[in-house]
C-alpha cells in the first residue's frame, strides 16, 4: 500500500504523540508498506540550533519505504489557546497543500493538533482518509476554558466536528470510552474502530536505580521514594491535586519526593504555585527526549496519571502504558467509571482515585507506601499486561488490517 501519514509532531520534537507517530510509520515501512510522512518543522521542546539544522531537511528519504516531507517554519511554542490555534491552523494548511498532491491508497491523519481534523475532511473529497481520534475536540476546549454548549465558539466547533466525522472514511479511537462518546454524537458504529495506543515494550524497559542516569542529571537522592508524573502539563492534567497532596507528606514522610517532568500551557501556573509555598518535596524538570522514556518512568516507585473529571470520555492518557511497561505501580486520578480505571483495577496494576479527591489521594498513597512488596508486584503485573495486550506489533497489525478493509470498500 501507498500510505500518506499526516501528523503534527515527530522527532526531534517533544510531545506526547511523538513516539507513537514514529513507531507507526517506522513499523509500516518495516513491513514493506510505502509510507510518506508529512509533518511540520520541529519547534516544541527543541533548541534553535536543532530548528536550524532541520531547515535543511525539508525532504528526507529514510529508506526504500519511508520518506519525510517537512513544511512551514519552526515557530516557538505559543502560550495561550488563541496564539497556538493560529499557529496550528497555518501549519495544517501547509501540510494539506503537500498532501493533496501525493498519490496514495490511504491517507492516515492524527487528530493532534485538532486543526488537522479539518484537513482530514478536505482531503476526504479525493482520498480514503482514516482519522485517528486521539482526543475529542471541542470537548477539551470546554474542559480547559469552562465553556458550555451554548457558547458560540462551542456551537461552531460542534458543527465542524460533525462535518469531519461524516467526511472521513473511518475513525480510529484510542479507548472504548471515546467510542461511546462518538456513538452519542450519532457516528455510525460500523465507522468506528478502537485501537488502544501501544508501547514498545523493548524500548520502555524497567531500569534499575543504579543504571538510571536521570538521578544524577536531576541530582535526586537514590535512597528516597518518588512519585513521578511525566508528560504534558496542561489544565486537563489536573496536577494541582498532587501538589496539594504533597504538602501532607512533607513532615510525616521526608523520604518521599514528588517529581514532575514535562511542559505545557499550565507550567507557568504550576511554577507560581510552587514558588508561593513551601514545596521542598516537589521537583520539576523539563520534558526529556523521547529516547529516554524508560529512564523517565523508571525514576519513580509510583507513576502518576491525572485528569480532570469527565476527561476519560474524550481522551486516554497513554503515559499509563509507559508507566506499566517500565514496571512501576500506577496511581490514577481519573473517573472511577472509566475503562482505564477498570483495566488498572482488574489487573491489579495500581489504584484509582476520583479527580480532586485530595483526602482519597493521600489515603491511597499511604496505603501503597505501607506495602512496598505489593507495590512492586503491581509494577510486575503492569509489565506483564503490556507484553500480553498492548505491544507495538499487535497495534500496527490491527491498523494494517483496517487499511486493507477500507481499500476493499
N, C-alpha and C positions, 0 to 999 in steps of 0.2 A: 504493500500500500504506500501511496504518497500521502504523508500526513503533515499538514501545516499546524504548528503549535504557536499560539499567541499567549504570552504571559507578561505580567507586569514586573516580575522580579526574577533575577537569575544571577548566579555568582559572577563577580565577587560581591554583588550587593547583599546586604544583610536584612533579611526579613523572615517571617515565619514560613513563607511559601517557597523560599529559595531552594531548600534541599529537595522538597517534593517535586518541584519543576525539573530540577536537574536529574533526579532519579528517573523520572518518567521518560524524558527524551533520550537519555543515555540507554535506558533499558530497551526502548522501542528500536533504537538504532542497532543495538547489540543483537536483537532478534532478526535483523535484516530488513526492517521497515525503513523507507526513505523519509527522513524527518527534516523539515525546515522549521527552525525556531526563529521567531521574530520577537524581539524584546527591546525595551528602551536601553540607552546607555546607563551604566550603573551610577547611582548617586547616593542611595541610602546606606549609611554606615561605612563608606569608603572615603579615602583621603583624596585630596585634589590631585596628588601625584598619580594615583590609580585611575582617576577620571581622565586625566590627560593621556595616560597610556592607552586606555580603551578607545579614545577618539581615533586611533589608528587601526582599530579593529571593527570597522563598520561591517565587514564581512569576514567570516572565518569558516573554512572547511575543516571540520574536526576530523572526519574520516569519510569513507565512501558512503556512509548512510546518514551523516549528520552535518548540517550546515547552519550557521547562525547569522542572522541579519540584526544589526543594532541601529536604532533610529533616534532622531531628536538630538538634544544636547543635554549633557549632565547638568542637573539643577539641584541645588541644595534642598534637602528635605524640609518642607514648609511646616511650620506650626500653625494650626488653625484650619478648620474644615473648608472654608471658602478658598483660601490660597492653595491648599492641597488639591481641592476639586478642580480648580482651573488648570493646574499643572498636569493632573491625571488626564483631564479631557484633551488637552493638547497632545500629550503623549499617545493617547488612544487613537486619535485620528491619524497620527503619523504611522502608527502600527497598521491601521486599516489601509492606508494608501499602498503600503508594500504588500499586504496580504491579498488584496483583491487582484493583484497581478499574478499571483502564484497559481500554478497548475497543481491541484491536489485532489485526492479522493475524499479526504476528510479534513475538516478544519476543527481543531480542538482548542477551546478558549477557556482560560481560568478566570474566575469571576473577580479576582482582586487585582487592581482596584476595581470598584463597581462600574466605572465608566466603560470597562471592557464588555459589559453586557450589551450595551447599546451597539457596540461594534459587531458583536455576535449576531444581533438581529439584522443589521445591514448586510453582513456577509451571507446570511441565510437566503438572500434573494438569488444567489448564484452558486452557493456551495452547500454541501451537507455540513452542518455545524453541530458539534457536540459541546455542550456548555457545562463546565464543572462548577457547580454552585458551592463555593467554599463557605459563604455565609450570606444570609438574605439581606437585601437592601430594598427599601429604606428602613427596615426594622432596626438595623444597627444605628442609624441616624436618630431614630425615635428614642432609643435607649440612652445614647450619649448626650442628646440635646433636650431630653424631656419634652419632646413634641407629642402631639396627639394626632389621631387620624383625621381630624377636621382641618388641620393646618394646610394651607395652600401648597406648601412645599411637599408635604407628605402625599397629598392627593395627586400632585403632578408625578411624583416618582412611582406611586402605585400604578398609574396608567402605563408608565414606561415599563415597569416591571412586568405587567400583564402582557404587554406587546412583545417583550423579549421572550417570555415563556411560550407564547404562541408561535413565534417565528422559528426558533431553533428546533433542530430535528430531535434532539434528546437532551435531557438534563441529568447529569450525574451528581448526586448529592453525597455528602460525607457522613450522614447519620440517618437513622430511622426517624429521629425527631424532626429533622429538616424535611424529610419526605412527607411527614404528617402535615407540616406547615404548608408545603406545596399543594397537597391534596385539599387543604382547607381553602386554598386560593383557586380551586377549580382547575388545577392542572391534571390532565388525564393520567391515571396511574400507569398505563402502559408506556407513557412517555418518560417515566422516572426510573432511574437505576440507582441503587445505593452501593457505593464502594467506599468503605472506610479508608481514610488516609493510612498510610503504612509507615513502617520504619525499616531501614536497612539494618537488620539485626547483626550483620557482620561489621558494621561501622560504629553503631551505638552499642558498644560493649560495656559491661561493668569494668571500671578502672579502680584499682585499689589506691588507697590514700598516698602511699609512698611513691607511686608512679604518676600521680596526678600533679602535673606541673602548675596548675592553677592555684594550688595552695601557696606556692612560692610567689607566683605572679601577683596574687592579691594580698600576700602577707597574712594569710589566715593560719591560725593555730590548728595543727592536725589533731591535737588531743581533744578538741571540742566537738560538740554535736552541732549539726546545721540543718535548718530547713531552707530549701533553695527554691526560688522562683526564677525561671529563665524564659524570656520571650518578650512579647510586645507589652509596653507599659501604657495602656490606654484606659479610658473610663470604663469600658466593658469588662476589663480585667479585675476591677473592684479590689485593688490592693490595699485600700485603706483599712480593711478588716484586719489583715495580718499585721499591719503597723500598730493598730490599737492593741492587738493580742500580744505583740512583742513586749509592750510595757509591763505586762503582768508576769513576765518571766525574768525580767532584768535583775531583780533581787533574789528571787527564790531559786532560779536556775542559771547562775552565771556561766555554766558550762555550755549553754545553748545560744547559738547565734542564728540570725535570720539574714539570708543573702538574697539580694535581688539583682539579677543580671539582665540588662536589656535597655530599650529606649522606646520612646513613643510620645504621643500627644499629652499624656498625663505626667511625664517625667518631671517637668518644671514644678508642678504642684506637689509631687512626691518629695522633691528636694526641699521645697519650702516647709512642708510638714516636719520633715526630719530635722531641719535646721532650727525650727521653732521650739522643739522639745529636746529632752534628753533621751536620745535613741542610740546609745552607745553599743547596743547589741544588734543593730541593723546595719548591714554593709551593702552598699550599692556599687555596681561596676557596669561598664558599658557592654553592649552586645558583643559577643565573641564570634570569631569566624565559624562558618558552617562546619568546617572540618574538625572543629574542636568540640562538637556536640556531646560526645561521650564523656569528655572531661567535665563539661558544664553540669550534666545531670548526674554524674558520679560524685560531684563535690559534696552533696548533702547526704544525710541519713534518711531524710524525708523530702520528697518532691512535692511542691505546691501547685495546684491548679485552682484558679479562682475566676468566677464570672458573676456578673450582676444577675439578679433574679430574672428568669424568663429567657435568658440568652441561649440556653441549650436548645431552645426551639428553632433558633436561626443560625447556630454555629456550633462547631465542636472543636475544642482545643486539642490540636494534635500533639502538643507537648506531653499529654498524658502518656502517649505511647513511647515517647522519648524517655520519660522517667522510668516506665516499666521495663523498657529494653535495657536500661542501664542497671537494672536490678535493684531499684530503690522503691520503698513503700510510697504510696500516693496519698496525699491529703487533699481532698477535693472540696472546695467551697462552691457548690453547684446545686441546681434544683434536684431535690431528692426524688422527683418523679421521672427524671431523665433516663434515657437509655444508657448514657455513660455511667451514671450512678449505679445502675443495675449491673453493668459489667464489672465495676470495681467491687461491689458487694458480693456478687455471686461467685467471683473468682478469688475473693479474699486477698485482694492486692492492696488494700488500704481502707480508708474511711471517707465518708461523705458528710459534710455539714451544710446546713441551709445557709444561703448567702446572707451576710450581715449579722450572723449569729455569733457575736464575739464571745459570749459565755460558752456556747457549744464548741467553738473552735478551741478555746482554752482547755476545756474538759477533754476534748479528743486528743489534743497534743499531749496532755499529761498522761492519758491512758496509753498512748503509743510509747512514750518515754519510760513508762513503768514496766514494759515488757519488751526489752531490746531483742530478745530471741525471736519473738513473734514478728517484730518489725522487720527483722532480717528475712524471715520466711515469706513475708508479704512481698518483699522485693524479688525473691526467688520465684514465687508463683507468678508475679508480673512478667518476668523474663520468659517464663515457660509459656504464658498466654500469647505473648508477642510471636514467639517462634512457631507456635501452632496455628495462629489465626491471622496475623497482620504483617506478613512478610512482603517485601517489595515485589518479589517474583509473582506471588499469588495475585496481588493487585494489578500488576501490569498484564498478566494473562487475562484477567477479567476485562480490562479496557480493550484489549485486542479482540476479544470475543464480541464486545459491543460494537466496535468499529466494523467488524465483519458483518454483523447483522444489519447495521444501518446501510451498508453498501448493497445488501441483497434486496432492500425495500425499493 
